[in-house]
Amino acid sequence: MTDFFRAMAGSPLLLHALVCGLLASVAAGVIGPYVVVRRITYIAGGIAHCVLAGLGAAYYFQIEYGWTWCDPILGASVAAILAALLIGWVSLRARQREDTLIGALWAIGTAVGVLFIQSTRGYAPDLMSLLFGNIMLVSARDMWLVAGLDALVVAIGLLFYNQFVAVCFDEEFARLRGLRVEFWYLLLLCLVALTVVVLMKVVGIVLVIALLTLPVAVGAIFARSLWQSMIAASLLSMVFVTLGLGTAYQANWPAGATIIIVAGAAYLLVAMFQIFTARRRA
């Protein structure tokens, strides 16, 4: 880790990667507990894979038609929010099975993204970097975009904390109290969608769910309330990102996958500690 921090002092790319990871950790820490408590992890996974369609479309129109304003993060954000609203609307209004729709969007979003990328003449972005992240190549512009999304997600997630808690823990009671459950649920899904886009720059589309849930699972041992879980998850995400980046730099491993390995190892250790403690008490 010492070598990593030394190298970071003379490398803007490493500094950008660490700052981007720390910023994304805040969004993951605030939204992750909502995802876990509301049990919408599978929905978040479906949204994550629909992001590939938005990325592919943005790359295609940017290269083929010269739409320079069509930024990949913009395309990813639009695709993620549309997928979140569609899934949320179906789960609230339609009779179609929610898991069927999510599975269909999961597959269609990935397929559409691959088709757009393959149809872009003379330009084939590295699919591995889209799927597993490419945080070591984050530019200053990307970092500011992530910071903007991060600020929006955290501000709304904390400002309407009570409403989201009501929707997550007791939806029927919230309805009886006159809360517009449908609106707040759809807004929560949109925040999840934006968080997925933020984390995509760090660990990629495939590993987004791990960074949304593993720090929350580890932090649950220290937290006694949802807001405490948010603080614990944010801090743990920062630790996992820093350790993962340092390890990836030393071992020349993919950064996104290494971050998740660090988080997964911490989760397994905590789980084994809880099992061992429970057996001793018994």
PEGIKA-V96470 format. One record per run of one state. SS is the DSSP state (a for helix, b for strand, c for the rest). FROM is the first residue (numbers start at 1). TO is the last residue. If there is no record, write none. Layout:
ss={SS:SS}
from={FROM:FROM}
to={TO:TO}
//
This chain:
ss={c:a:c:a:c:a:c:a:c:a:c:a:c:a:c:a:c:a:c:a:c:a:c:a:c:a:c:a:c}
from={1:2:10:12:39:41:65:72:94:98:120:127:133:135:138:140:160:161:170:171:177:181:204:208:220:226:252:255:282}
to={1:9:11:38:40:64:71:93:97:119:126:132:134:137:139:159:160:169:170:176:180:203:207:219:225:251:254:281:282}
//
